[in-house]
Structures are given as structure tokens and as C-alpha cells.
Amino acid sequence: MKKNKWYELFNKKTFFYNLESKKVPSKPYELYRVIVPNVTKNKFKLITQFISKKINFENGEKILDFGSGNGSFLLYFQKKAKKMYSIDISKPLLNIQKKYLKNTVFIPANPNNINFFKKIKNNEIDVTISTSVFQCFDSEQYCKQVLREMIRITKKVVFIYDLKNKNKKKLYINNARVKQNLTVNEFKKKYRYTPYKFFDKTFFRKFISSEFPQKKFEFFDLPNAQEDSKFGFCLKIYS
């Protein structure tokens, strides 16, 4: 795969929150709010309940979060987990997670080489989740590479939350631009290093049916509690 220059979404230069701060939030909602400032406690509750219901978590499972950010979802599901795996491109964010996540394997991700998945055996994980991450991918080919590894390591459920809908790309971009009171050129300049990848459901249907015909899959609308819910969808892949 051609190497691309990847940019961390939450690094010291672009992230408003001081990553070195000793006053790290200790509750799932407070952590999530660091990344999504306008979310309310009730909306966070609805989002986590939505994910829990679709996955049907059981106690004592091994859970992996791909693109875990500051670990808000892992912290929320920690009580249900036997063991957790946290994968993220940002080493500063992984270091923050180490302050409050227990019984967790922390794996730094190199987007240009997905061999970090090789540390995990086939079917070692019960549930793999990924929230609002696939939009950062550079191509459908890369998406396929990641999905192959997710399915390889996961015994029960792979749940991808917040995939950007290709059919609503123009509406999404215009909505985001207007919200920030930016001109078209200003918006392009601001997000030139943070590309959004939009997906068509047909892409996933063809990929799963072709490469993993033994797997079942479903699509879900995002919960209304999710900001910009009308522009995205979720994918569940299971046995």
C-alpha cells in the first residue's frame, strides 16, 4: 500500500485539551465530552445504551476498541470485560488511558502498516468496536484490510459505529461548514489534513458476501442522540 502522511486528530497542536494535564477526567461521559464538547450526559447514555443493545454484551468478554481515542468507551464497558485491548494512533492518548484503564493491552497503531493486528491471535477477541474512525481512512482498499483483520481476530461481533454515508456527502459537508460559519475555501483549508471517507452500504455488502460468506451482517441508523446522526450509519458483522 502506498504510504500516506497521517495526522493525529488529537495532538498537542490541534487538540484544545492539554494532553499532559494531571486533571484527567475519570468518568466515561467526562472523557467523551473532552472530544465531543457539546454532548450532554443524557445523549452519551443513549449512545452507549444503543451500542450495548446492538452488540448484546455479556459479562467476562474480551473487548477491543479500534481507534479508542482517550478510552471513554472502554472505560464505560470495563465492568463487563474480562480483558480489553486498546488500539490508537496517538501515543499521548494511550498514555492517558493507562491512568484509569485496568487489565488492558495498549497497542500503538501505525496506519501505514497494519501488522500491529498480528499481535492478536485468530478469534482471540469476543467483541471489536470502532467508533467514528473509518471516516479517517484514505481508501476503500485500506478499509478492506482493516476489516479482514477485525474479522480474523473477532469471535462474536464486530461493530462499526458512525460510518459516513456516501449518498449524503454533500449535505454533510455543507452542514458542517455552515455550522462553523466557514466559506467553502475556508472549510477545505481547515480540513485539508483531516480527510473524510464516505461509504456506500453496497461496498460492505459486496465485500462481506464475497470474502466472508459465512458471516451475517446488518446496518443500523445512528441514534438521534448522535450529532449529525442523519449523515451516518452503523455496521454489525457477526457469526
C-alpha positions in Angstrom: 0.0 0.0 0.0 1.2 3.5 -0.8 2.4 5.3 2.3 0.4 8.4 3.2 1.1 11.0 5.7 -1.4 10.5 8.6 -2.3 13.2 11.0 -3.4 12.6 14.6 -6.8 14.2 15.2 -5.9 15.0 18.8 -2.3 16.0 19.0 -0.7 18.8 21.0 -1.0 21.3 18.2 -4.7 20.7 17.2 -6.4 19.5 20.3 -7.7 22.1 22.7 -7.4 19.8 25.7 -4.0 19.7 27.5 -2.9 16.1 27.0 -0.3 16.4 29.7 -2.8 17.6 32.3 -2.9 15.7 35.5 -6.6 16.6 35.9 -7.7 13.8 33.5 -11.5 13.1 33.7 -12.2 9.8 35.4 -15.7 9.0 34.2 -16.7 7.8 30.7 -19.0 10.7 30.0 -16.5 13.3 31.1 -13.8 11.7 28.9 -16.2 11.6 25.8 -17.0 15.2 26.4 -13.4 16.1 26.0 -13.5 15.0 22.4 -17.2 15.9 21.7 -17.7 19.0 23.9 -21.4 19.7 23.0 -22.6 16.2 24.0 -24.9 16.0 27.1 -24.7 13.4 29.8 -28.1 12.0 28.6 -27.0 11.8 25.0 -23.9 9.9 25.9 -26.0 7.5 27.9 -28.3 6.9 24.9 -25.3 6.3 22.6 -23.7 3.8 24.9 -27.0 2.0 25.5 -27.6 1.9 21.8 -24.1 0.2 21.2 -24.7 -2.2 24.1 -28.1 -3.3 22.8 -26.8 -3.8 19.3 -23.8 -5.8 20.4 -25.6 -7.6 23.3 -22.5 -7.6 25.6 -22.1 -10.4 28.1 -20.0 -10.3 31.2 -16.5 -11.6 31.1 -15.7 -10.9 27.4 -12.6 -9.7 25.7 -13.3 -6.3 24.1 -11.2 -4.4 21.6 -11.6 -0.8 20.7 -10.0 0.2 17.4 -9.3 3.9 17.3 -10.0 4.2 21.0 -9.2 7.9 21.4 -9.0 8.7 25.1 -10.7 5.4 26.1 -14.2 6.7 27.0 -16.0 3.7 25.6 -13.5 1.2 27.0 -13.9 2.8 30.5 -17.7 2.5 30.1 -17.6 -1.2 29.2 -14.8 -2.0 31.6 -17.0 -3.6 34.2 -18.3 -6.2 31.6 -14.8 -7.0 30.2 -12.6 -9.9 31.2 -9.8 -8.2 29.3 -9.6 -5.1 27.0 -7.4 -4.2 24.0 -6.9 -0.5 23.1 -5.6 0.4 19.6 -4.9 4.0 18.6 -2.5 6.0 16.5 -2.0 8.5 19.3 0.6 7.5 21.9 -0.3 10.5 24.1 -3.9 9.4 24.3 -2.8 5.8 25.0 -0.7 7.1 27.9 -3.7 9.0 29.3 -5.7 5.7 29.1 -3.1 4.0 31.2 -4.1 6.2 34.1 -7.6 4.7 34.5 -8.0 1.6 32.4 -7.2 -1.7 34.1 -6.5 -5.1 32.6 -5.9 -3.5 29.2 -3.4 -4.3 26.4 -2.4 -1.0 24.8 -1.3 -1.3 21.1 0.1 1.8 19.2 -1.2 1.7 15.6 0.9 2.5 12.6 -1.7 3.3 9.9 0.8 2.6 7.1 1.4 -1.0 8.4 -1.5 -2.9 9.9 0.9 -5.6 11.3 0.0 -4.4 14.8 -3.0 -6.7 14.4 -0.6 -9.7 14.2 -0.1 -9.5 17.9 -3.6 -10.8 18.3 -4.5 -14.4 17.6 -7.4 -15.6 15.5 -10.7 -15.4 17.4 -8.9 -14.0 20.5 -11.4 -11.2 20.9 -15.1 -11.6 21.6 -16.2 -8.1 20.6 -14.5 -5.5 18.4 -15.8 -1.9 18.3 -14.8 1.1 16.4 -16.5 4.5 16.7 -16.1 7.4 14.2 -12.8 6.1 12.9 -13.4 4.7 9.4 -14.1 8.3 8.1 -10.3 8.9 8.5 -9.3 6.1 6.1 -7.7 7.0 2.9 -9.3 4.4 0.6 -11.7 1.5 0.4 -8.8 -0.8 -0.1 -7.4 0.2 3.3 -10.9 -0.3 4.8 -10.9 -3.8 3.5 -7.5 -4.5 5.0 -8.7 -3.4 8.4 -12.0 -5.3 8.2 -10.2 -8.5 7.3 -8.1 -8.3 10.4 -11.0 -7.3 12.6 -13.0 -10.3 11.4 -10.0 -12.6 11.8 -9.4 -11.7 15.4 -13.0 -11.5 16.5 -15.1 -14.5 17.6 -18.5 -12.9 18.1 -19.3 -9.3 16.9 -17.6 -6.5 15.0 -19.5 -3.3 15.4 -18.6 -0.2 13.4 -20.3 2.9 14.7 -20.7 6.1 12.7 -19.8 5.3 9.1 -20.3 8.4 6.9 -23.0 7.9 4.3 -21.6 8.5 0.7 -25.1 9.3 -0.5 -25.2 12.3 1.9 -21.7 13.5 1.4 -22.6 17.0 0.0 -25.3 17.5 2.7 -22.9 16.6 5.5 -20.0 18.8 4.3 -22.4 21.8 3.7 -24.0 21.2 7.2 -20.6 21.1 8.9 -19.3 24.2 7.0 -22.4 26.3 7.8 -22.3 25.3 11.5 -18.8 26.6 11.7 -19.6 29.7 9.6 -16.9 29.0 7.1 -16.7 29.6 3.3 -16.1 26.7 1.0 -12.5 27.5 0.7 -12.0 28.1 4.4 -13.6 24.7 5.1 -11.3 23.0 2.6 -8.2 24.6 4.1 -9.2 23.8 7.6 -9.7 20.1 6.9 -7.1 19.5 4.2 -5.2 17.3 6.6 -8.3 15.6 8.0 -10.0 13.9 5.1 -13.4 12.3 5.5 -14.0 9.0 3.8 -17.7 8.3 2.9 -19.0 4.8 2.3 -21.9 3.2 0.4 -23.6 0.3 2.1 -23.2 -1.7 -1.2 -19.4 -1.6 -0.7 -19.8 -3.5 2.6 -22.4 -5.9 1.2 -20.2 -7.0 -1.6 -17.1 -7.2 0.5 -18.6 -9.4 3.2 -20.6 -11.6 0.9 -17.6 -12.2 -1.3 -14.8 -12.7 1.3 -16.8 -13.9 4.4 -20.0 -15.6 3.1 -20.3 -17.4 6.5 -20.7 -14.1 8.3 -24.0 -12.3 8.9 -24.3 -8.5 8.8 -26.8 -5.7 9.5 -26.9 -2.0 9.1 -28.4 0.4 11.6 -29.3 4.0 11.6 -27.4 6.1 14.2 -29.3 7.0 17.3 -30.8 10.5 17.4 -28.5 11.3 20.3 -25.5 11.2 18.0 -24.6 14.6 16.5 -25.2 14.6 12.7 -27.0 11.2 13.0 -28.8 11.6 9.7 -25.4 11.5 7.8 -24.2 8.2 9.0 -24.9 4.5 9.8 -23.6 1.5 11.7 -22.5 -1.9 10.6 -22.7 -5.1 12.6 -20.8 -8.2 11.5 -21.4 -11.4 13.4 -21.4 -15.2 13.4 
